[in-house]
Amino acid sequence: MMIIMKPGASQVEIEHVLEEIKVNGLTPHLSVGEDHTVIGAIGDTHAVETAVFEVLDGVESVIRISQPYKLASRQFHPKNSVFPLDGFSVGGNEIAIIAGPCSVESREQLLETAWAVKAAGAQALRGGVFKPRTSPYTFQGLGEEGLELVAEARQVTGLPVVVEITSITQLDMMVKYVDVLQVGARNMQNFALLSAIGKTQTPVLLKRGMSATIEELLMASEYILSGGNQRVILCERGIRTFETATRNTTDINAIPVLKSLTHLPVILDPSHSTGHADYVGAVARAAIAAGADGLIIEVHPDPAHALSDGRQSLKPEKFVELVKQIHLIAEVMGRKLAPVPTTQAA
Amino acid sequence: MLIIMHPGASQEQVANVIAAIERQNLTSHLIQGVEQTVIGAVGDSHAVGKEVFEILPGVAGVTRISQPYKLASRQFHPLDSVFPLDGFSVGGEEIAIIAGPCSVESRSQVLEIAQAIREAGANALRGGVFKPRTSPYVFQGLGEEGLEYLAEARELTGMPIVAEVMSVAQVELMVKYVDVLQIGARNMQNFSLLRAIGETRVPILLKRGMSATIEELLMASEYILAGGNPRVILCERGIRTFETATRNTTDINAIPVLKSLTHLPVILDPSHSTGLSEYVAAVAKAGVAAGADGLIIEVHNDPANALSDGRQSLTPEKFATLVRQVKLVAEAVDRHLAPVID
């Protein structure tokens, strides 16, 4: 960390900063410039806040040099983390495609979608049962009844299931049913939830908050990793900008940036990042070309009558086409689609 | 256009709005709701501003249904516009790659880079001679001297030249030297400049402003098209967001959105949209995979000593690798790179 003193900071103020650096177990390094004195704080600073120094008299600003995250960092863990899931893996050479409805609406709807996405080449099934909807008056999800349906879909198709958790009180129940716990954008900084999930050993799909920086996403993953749960998949799902032509703005830069900063697998959600079924295919291809390890895509047998996210859901036929295109892009990237699970999940 | 009245708007206010609609040569269509009245203004409304109705008493809001642009619209011109340039074309099957230094710094620099990028597979040379720099104290470009060097590079390599015009006063000079006039992000809404280049017949590369919506970009292109210059290439170059890990945020959505809204060619500038050379190749591939018609990329023979944008410039070797990768992605989306000029 570099602590920049105000021009004309007193000797006493500088002494104070030097002391504070030592109190935090770091070594100070003083450089006196013409206008400004700059003090380096050398050592493992990932657990030291910049605020500790910012509040001291005579300090103009504090610049963090090393990353505030450690377990998520590629510096700490240079090789890609590869997690085996049922029948396939995430983060290695294989591209994983998770697909399914936004919400589990009925047994018929879920099973029909599950079989369709499996036939098209998806490796895992998504489906929400606790829905974080903007309006409290719209469909909120089927709850545990939905989990029973998800378990049945898993049983018959062999696809592992990815389901969003929206509250700590759902955790005990959810881990009994699901293969991957999803933390949605609105809960990316629900720190109590992140800490609780960190104590489970269930793989986690962590979505970027809609106004979270890449560093904040990595800090959120650090909450889970530091609890002892090593299997975190990061997901770019679009950020909030001034552009209104699309629901969100896909930050495609986040894919190569994350792949360079962290060893964790990185996937993209083009359904939420565009909000329009018409643009999902193009942005899905872009993600794989940019180096993403997978995709999560909303598919619905009847988007016009979906209880949520119909506008951004693909019909199974469109999803089949998308998988074919992704296959071609993956190949030129020297990668391949993960195999579709063939055996029934245990 | 839909004019939504306040709950409780008077009969007189509604009549007033209907009269205003008719004055604009539009037809009114009244929809009486339980709480609110909505009045449709039917007809060609692209040249009618919403403000005309927004200011009337009793009006709660005005929603535009049809697009405010016409000549740029795919509705108006369903087929892709394909522009032939020297030896290649933009907007068709071919993917065009424009490359070169941010700024023309010297004769030897621009000639060396021009030959290197041509060898790597670029179709056109970029190079700024009038530079819109954030600080007035840093290198501002070589001006006409730089144009002479670009002309020489064109002579030597056969590649057409793309250079940025910053002011109406430069237009006359620039059109003598360049094949494509670039309008940078900072001038996307310099309407007098847009009008001036609309009167030329030089193809235009129009960059999206850093806080401009897609619709505003299309409206800017409309200024040029309406002037009679039909050859406008649109360029996504990243927008300003809260993210600080990169210089800008590449709005990759803009590629398929623009391709669906307009017939004009759409290219991506991954150098500015990332600001960091290590991410340029990944985002360039993403651009072509998303359906972009081309790329514009900053290449410098010595990025560490570049007078501008060194941090986002590729070495000629890295650029050659990028072209090979983009070629594969282009083939995966059923397209191919434009042929390099002989």
Chai-1 contact restraints between the chains, C-beta under 6 A:
chainA,res_idxA,chainB,res_idxB,connection_type,confidence,min_distance_angstrom,max_distance_angstrom,comment,restraint_id
A,T213,B,E243,contact,1.0,0.0,6.0,A-B,restraint_1
A,I214,B,A245,contact,1.0,0.0,6.0,A-B,restraint_2
A,T241,B,T241,contact,1.0,0.0,6.0,A-B,restraint_3
A,E243,B,T213,contact,1.0,0.0,6.0,A-B,restraint_4
A,A245,B,I214,contact,1.0,0.0,6.0,A-B,restraint_5
A,A245,B,V257,contact,1.0,0.0,6.0,A-B,restraint_6
A,T246,B,N253,contact,1.0,0.0,6.0,A-B,restraint_7
A,T249,B,D251,contact,1.0,0.0,6.0,A-B,restraint_8
A,T250,B,I252,contact,1.0,0.0,6.0,A-B,restraint_9
A,T250,B,N253,contact,1.0,0.0,6.0,A-B,restraint_10
A,D251,B,T249,contact,1.0,0.0,6.0,A-B,restraint_11
A,I252,B,T250,contact,1.0,0.0,6.0,A-B,restraint_12
A,I252,B,I252,contact,1.0,0.0,6.0,A-B,restraint_13
A,I252,B,V283,contact,1.0,0.0,6.0,A-B,restraint_14
A,I252,B,A286,contact,1.0,0.0,6.0,A-B,restraint_15
A,N253,B,T246,contact,1.0,0.0,6.0,A-B,restraint_16
A,N253,B,T250,contact,1.0,0.0,6.0,A-B,restraint_17
A,N253,B,T274,contact,1.0,0.0,6.0,A-B,restraint_18
A,P256,B,Y279,contact,1.0,0.0,6.0,A-B,restraint_19
A,P256,B,A282,contact,1.0,0.0,6.0,A-B,restraint_20
A,V257,B,A245,contact,1.0,0.0,6.0,A-B,restraint_21
A,T274,B,N253,contact,1.0,0.0,6.0,A-B,restraint_22
A,Y279,B,P256,contact,1.0,0.0,6.0,A-B,restraint_23
A,A282,B,P256,contact,1.0,0.0,6.0,A-B,restraint_24
A,A282,B,A290,contact,1.0,0.0,6.0,A-B,restraint_25
A,A282,B,G291,contact,1.0,0.0,6.0,A-B,restraint_26
A,V283,B,I252,contact,1.0,0.0,6.0,A-B,restraint_27
A,R285,B,A289,contact,1.0,0.0,6.0,A-B,restraint_28
A,A286,B,I252,contact,1.0,0.0,6.0,A-B,restraint_29
A,A286,B,A286,contact,1.0,0.0,6.0,A-B,restraint_30
A,A286,B,A289,contact,1.0,0.0,6.0,A-B,restraint_31
A,A286,B,A290,contact,1.0,0.0,6.0,A-B,restraint_32
A,A289,B,K285,contact,1.0,0.0,6.0,A-B,restraint_33
A,A289,B,A286,contact,1.0,0.0,6.0,A-B,restraint_34
A,A289,B,A289,contact,1.0,0.0,6.0,A-B,restraint_35
A,A289,B,V329,contact,1.0,0.0,6.0,A-B,restraint_36
A,A290,B,A282,contact,1.0,0.0,6.0,A-B,restraint_37
A,A290,B,A286,contact,1.0,0.0,6.0,A-B,restraint_38
A,G291,B,A282,contact,1.0,0.0,6.0,A-B,restraint_39
A,L328,B,A332,contact,1.0,0.0,6.0,A-B,restraint_40
A,I329,B,A289,contact,1.0,0.0,6.0,A-B,restraint_41
A,I329,B,A332,contact,1.0,0.0,6.0,A-B,restraint_42
A,V332,B,L328,contact,1.0,0.0,6.0,A-B,restraint_43
A,V332,B,V329,contact,1.0,0.0,6.0,A-B,restraint_44
A,V332,B,A332,contact,1.0,0.0,6.0,A-B,restraint_45
